[in-house]
Amino acid sequence: MAPKLSVLLLLLTVATVTVLAQRRRQPSTSGTTSATNEEWNYKDGSEKVNMRGVANLTQILDNWRFDILTQMRGLLQNDHQSLLPDYARIQPLSEALDDLYKEFNALKAHLGDLTEKFAAIETFIDEVKASRANNANTGPAPGPGPIPRQTGRRVLKKKATTTTS
């Protein structure tokens, strides 16, 4: 009987809290023309708007935008130090950029060295390929054939070393 009573009490508490929460959330209907539709009706008062004033305001804002962009472009082209920070004054950033520049130049030099080494290797490979192509065209060379390889296990014999003391 006790578990059924506690479940019933829990359900009653949840129902009470839900009803109270819904009552708090309901808006007051005084002062609004439509209680069901709370969205702003943008068409209300549209017949009272002075279109000439809107056109003038639009023209003013467009002129401001053009003037601001013209001034910014002029400053960036002619006097960019006044707009952009001086990165030399920020010491850690300046050092980091300097280190990055040095590492880039070192990598570029190392890449040049590797290119030179690979050029020599590529030349050697091209010569080997050409000689193999020439040997394949001439046919098998007269002389002894390939030496047959021994099958089985190889045993290494170590020489006994004597130590004299």
Kinemage of the C-alpha trace (Angstrom):
@kinemage 1
@onewidth
@group {chain A} dominant
@subgroup {mainchain}
@vectorlist {calphas} color= white
{ca met a 1} P 0.000 0.000 0.000
{ca ala a 2} L 2.896 2.369 0.783
{ca pro a 3} L 4.488 2.170 -2.733
{ca lys a 4} L 1.136 2.922 -4.392
{ca leu a 5} L 0.625 5.920 -2.111
{ca ser a 6} L 4.094 7.333 -2.866
{ca val a 7} L 3.541 6.953 -6.626
{ca leu a 8} L 0.153 8.664 -6.337
{ca leu a 9} L 1.679 11.500 -4.310
{ca leu a 10} L 4.481 11.904 -6.902
{ca leu a 11} L 1.976 12.109 -9.769
{ca leu a 12} L -0.097 14.668 -7.872
{ca thr a 13} L 3.001 16.810 -7.267
{ca val a 14} L 4.041 16.701 -10.931
{ca ala a 15} L 0.536 17.659 -12.061
{ca thr a 16} L 0.431 20.600 -9.628
{ca val a 17} L 3.819 21.922 -10.756
{ca thr a 18} L 2.817 21.621 -14.433
{ca val a 19} L -0.434 23.550 -13.927
{ca leu a 20} L 1.318 26.323 -11.993
{ca ala a 21} L 4.022 26.630 -14.637
{ca gln a 22} L 1.449 26.982 -17.410
{ca arg a 23} L -0.428 29.684 -15.493
{ca arg a 24} L 2.753 31.708 -15.089
{ca arg a 25} L 3.638 31.429 -18.760
{ca gln a 26} L 0.310 32.713 -20.126
{ca pro a 27} L 0.612 36.354 -21.229
{ca ser a 28} L -1.772 38.988 -20.047
{ca thr a 29} L -4.407 39.790 -22.651
{ca ser a 30} L -4.787 43.456 -21.683
{ca gly a 31} L -3.239 45.906 -24.160
{ca thr a 32} L -2.884 43.503 -27.118
{ca thr a 33} L -5.244 43.372 -30.054
{ca ser a 34} L -4.739 39.694 -30.760
{ca ala a 35} L -4.194 37.242 -27.898
{ca thr a 36} L -3.559 34.270 -30.186
{ca asn a 37} L -1.100 35.931 -32.582
{ca glu a 38} L 1.848 37.513 -30.752
{ca glu a 39} L 3.945 38.228 -33.855
{ca trp a 40} L 4.599 41.780 -34.917
{ca asn a 41} L 2.416 42.788 -37.833
{ca tyr a 42} L 4.757 44.742 -40.062
{ca lys a 43} L 1.870 45.852 -42.289
{ca asp a 44} L 0.255 47.915 -39.513
{ca gly a 45} L 0.907 51.576 -40.235
{ca ser a 46} L 2.561 50.964 -43.580
{ca glu a 47} L 0.198 53.414 -45.259
{ca lys a 48} L 1.463 56.188 -42.946
{ca val a 49} L 5.135 55.786 -43.935
{ca asn a 50} L 6.635 58.691 -45.862
{ca met a 51} L 8.397 56.992 -48.796
{ca arg a 52} L 10.287 60.160 -49.643
{ca gly a 53} L 11.872 60.129 -46.183
{ca val a 54} L 12.820 56.457 -46.553
{ca ala a 55} L 14.418 57.153 -49.919
{ca asn a 56} L 16.343 60.095 -48.430
{ca leu a 57} L 17.556 57.976 -45.508
{ca thr a 58} L 18.624 55.218 -47.862
{ca gln a 59} L 20.536 57.718 -49.999
{ca ile a 60} L 22.260 59.190 -46.920
{ca leu a 61} L 23.348 55.761 -45.672
{ca asp a 62} L 24.601 54.805 -49.120
{ca asn a 63} L 26.632 58.029 -49.344
{ca trp a 64} L 28.157 57.379 -45.905
{ca arg a 65} L 29.095 53.844 -46.904
{ca phe a 66} L 30.766 55.102 -50.085
{ca asp a 67} L 32.682 57.826 -48.192
{ca ile a 68} L 33.863 55.430 -45.477
{ca leu a 69} L 35.041 52.832 -47.976
{ca thr a 70} L 36.806 55.484 -50.071
{ca gln a 71} L 38.649 56.825 -47.028
{ca met a 72} L 39.629 53.333 -45.858
{ca arg a 73} L 40.907 52.403 -49.319
{ca gly a 74} L 42.914 55.623 -49.492
{ca leu a 75} L 44.442 55.001 -46.059
{ca leu a 76} L 45.331 51.399 -46.874
{ca gln a 77} L 46.983 52.409 -50.129
{ca asn a 78} L 48.795 55.529 -48.955
{ca asp a 79} L 49.296 55.294 -45.188
{ca his a 80} L 48.864 51.696 -44.089
{ca gln a 81} L 51.085 52.134 -41.016
{ca ser a 82} L 48.388 54.270 -39.414
{ca leu a 83} L 45.854 51.416 -39.673
{ca leu a 84} L 47.952 48.278 -39.220
{ca pro a 85} L 50.004 47.607 -36.085
{ca asp a 86} L 53.769 47.776 -36.182
{ca tyr a 87} L 54.743 44.129 -35.838
{ca ala a 88} L 58.384 45.005 -35.127
{ca arg a 89} L 57.269 46.471 -31.787
{ca ile a 90} L 55.796 43.146 -30.702
{ca gln a 91} L 59.031 41.341 -29.851
{ca pro a 92} L 57.867 37.701 -29.541
{ca leu a 93} L 55.932 37.921 -32.798
{ca ser a 94} L 58.856 39.584 -34.530
{ca glu a 95} L 61.226 36.854 -33.312
{ca ala a 96} L 58.812 34.117 -34.332
{ca leu a 97} L 58.489 35.563 -37.825
{ca asp a 98} L 62.268 35.873 -38.061
{ca asp a 99} L 62.720 32.241 -36.981
{ca leu a 100} L 60.088 31.115 -39.450
{ca tyr a 101} L 61.829 33.017 -42.231
{ca lys a 102} L 65.187 31.444 -41.336
{ca glu a 103} L 63.695 27.934 -41.228
{ca phe a 104} L 62.033 28.491 -44.584
{ca asn a 105} L 65.308 29.578 -46.163
{ca ala a 106} L 67.129 26.607 -44.609
{ca leu a 107} L 64.497 24.211 -45.965
{ca lys a 108} L 64.763 25.831 -49.378
{ca ala a 109} L 68.546 25.399 -49.366
{ca his a 110} L 68.215 21.773 -48.216
{ca leu a 111} L 65.707 21.130 -50.982
{ca gly a 112} L 68.184 22.530 -53.504
{ca asp a 113} L 70.894 20.186 -52.172
{ca leu a 114} L 68.575 17.192 -52.396
{ca thr a 115} L 67.605 18.164 -55.929
{ca glu a 116} L 71.275 18.203 -56.928
{ca lys a 117} L 71.867 14.794 -55.333
{ca phe a 118} L 68.816 13.293 -56.991
{ca ala a 119} L 69.876 14.722 -60.341
{ca ala a 120} L 73.083 12.674 -60.136
{ca ile a 121} L 71.130 9.572 -59.064
{ca glu a 122} L 68.603 10.077 -61.861
{ca thr a 123} L 71.443 10.329 -64.393
{ca phe a 124} L 72.963 7.099 -63.084
{ca ile a 125} L 69.567 5.312 -63.215
{ca asp a 126} L 68.991 6.535 -66.757
{ca glu a 127} L 72.431 5.179 -67.785
{ca val a 128} L 71.716 1.794 -66.166
{ca lys a 129} L 68.347 1.569 -67.920
{ca ala a 130} L 69.955 2.474 -71.264
{ca ser a 131} L 72.689 -0.139 -70.822
{ca arg a 132} L 70.126 -2.795 -69.901
{ca ala a 133} L 68.087 -1.883 -72.959
{ca asn a 134} L 71.190 -2.176 -75.134
{ca asn a 135} L 72.114 -5.557 -73.589
{ca ala a 136} L 68.590 -6.839 -74.109
{ca asn a 137} L 68.690 -5.781 -77.771
{ca thr a 138} L 72.018 -7.499 -78.503
{ca gly a 139} L 70.884 -10.836 -77.097
{ca pro a 140} L 72.665 -13.136 -74.665
{ca ala a 141} L 76.386 -12.642 -74.449
{ca pro a 142} L 78.615 -15.633 -75.281
{ca gly a 143} L 80.421 -17.078 -72.342
{ca pro a 144} L 79.708 -18.929 -69.181
{ca gly a 145} L 76.142 -18.892 -67.961
{ca pro a 146} L 75.090 -17.894 -64.541
{ca ile a 147} L 76.621 -19.774 -61.657
{ca pro a 148} L 74.019 -21.984 -59.998
{ca arg a 149} L 73.354 -21.145 -56.421
{ca gln a 150} L 73.820 -23.733 -53.742
{ca thr a 151} L 70.716 -24.793 -51.975
{ca gly a 152} L 70.670 -25.751 -48.376
{ca arg a 153} L 72.218 -24.426 -45.264
{ca arg a 154} L 75.437 -22.530 -45.042
{ca val a 155} L 77.704 -23.252 -42.165
{ca leu a 156} L 80.236 -20.750 -40.990
{ca lys a 157} L 83.343 -22.085 -39.381
{ca lys a 158} L 85.167 -19.863 -36.993
{ca lys a 159} L 88.877 -20.075 -36.636
{ca ala a 160} L 90.035 -20.792 -33.189
{ca thr a 161} L 91.951 -17.884 -31.799
{ca thr a 162} L 94.581 -18.439 -29.209
{ca thr a 163} L 95.328 -15.863 -26.653
{ca thr a 164} L 98.771 -15.628 -25.214
{ca ser a 165} L 99.366 -13.840 -22.029
